Amino acid sequence: VQSTSAQIQVVSRVISLLRQTCCSASPATQQRNANGQRLGCCGHQSYDPQNSICCNGRVLSGSYNNGRRCCGTTTFMQGVEGCCGNAVVYNPKDDICCGSKITALRGHRAFACCGDNPYLRSNNAMCCSGQLHHVT
């Protein structure tokens, strides 16, 4: 009976090892999603890319298939929201993002970016290589 118990322990250990994967040099449970696809790695943990997004090592709800994208350690809905400076989610209907600065449009649709700075497009302003010039 003792050899049978030892064999069961060995088989259990092999099955356990087959269910593991390395995520950033740490063992993580290698499971499969409902479609039988293997899960991906996000930092030190496994995750299902069909239902989650990995953003800078954090598993967040949402899916790339549904239009979600990473913005730093959060997500935004592509086409509806924007990501400014890979850190802040903003509404492009109300704001403009230049570099990593968000500026309220305040009803003006003629804003543009010149480098990291927003400016109101007009006949007397010109942006050249990230520098705003006033032309007369």
N, C-alpha and C positions, 0 to 999 in steps of 0.2 A: 504494500500500500504506500510505503514511503517513496518508492521510485515513481509511482503514478502521480503523487502529489508534487514531486520535483519536476516531472514532465509538464504538468499543468502550469506550474510557475514559469517554466521556460517558455511555453507557448504563449502565456499571458504577457510576458515581457516582450516577446517578438511582436505580438499584435499591438501592444502599447507603442513600441518603437515605430511601427509602420504608420501609426496615426499621428506621429510627431513630425514637425518640420522645423527648420531653423529660420527664425525671423530675427535679424540683427544679432546673430550668434547666440540667441537664446531659444531653447525649445518651446514650441507652441503647438497646441493641438491642431493637427491637419485634418480638418473636416471637409465635407463636401456640402454644397448647397442643394436645394431641392432638385435641380437639374443634373446633379451628379458632378458638377464642376468643382475643382479644388479651390479652396479659398486662397486669397492673396495674403501678403504680409504687410503690416502697417506698424512700423517700429518694432516692438517686441511681441506683437500679437497678430493673430490671423484675423481676417475679416472677409466678408462676402461682397465682392465688388458689384454684384447685381443689386444690392440693397444699401450699400454704404460707400462712403468716399473716405479715402485716407488723405488727410491734409496735415502736412508737417508732423507726421507720427501720431496723429489723433484720428480715431475712427469716428466719423460723423454720419448722421442719417442723410439719406438722399442717394441719388444715383446719377452717374454721368449720362446714362441712357435717358434720364428725365430732364436733362439740361442743367443739372447742378455742377458747379465748378468750385475749386478751392480759391479762397482768398485768405491767405495767412492760415490761421487756425480755425477758420469758419468757412461756410459755403455761401454761394449766391446763385441766383437763378439767372443763367445767361439769357440775354435778350430782354430781360425785365429790370435787372439790377446790374450794377457795375462793381468792379473791384479797383480801388484806388491804392496805388503803391503796394500792391499785394498784401494789404493789411486791413483796409476799411471798406465795407460794403456801402454803396450809395445808390441813390435813385437818379439815373441820368436825365429824367424828365425835369427834375428840379435843380440839379447840380451839375457842375463840370469838374472833372479831375484832370489836373495838370501835374504830371510827375507823381507826387504823393500829397498834393494839396487839393482839398475839395472847396469849391467856391459856389455859393448859391447863384443861380442864374437870375433871380429876381425878375422873372418875366422876359428877360432879354434872351433871345435865341441866337444872337450874333456874337456870342463869346467864342473865343478860340484860345488855344494854348500857344505860348511862346516860351519854349523851354519848360520850366516848372511854374511859370506865371500865366494866369489867365488875363486876357485883355478883350475889350470890346472892339470888334472889328469896325473899322471906319476907313474913310478915304485917306486919312492922314496918319495911319499907323501901318507899319510894315515889320514883319518878323523875319530876320535874317540870321540863320545859324543859331537860333535860341536867344537872340538879342532883339529887343523891341526898339524900333526906330520910329520917330515921329517925322513925317515928311510934310513939307509945306508946298 
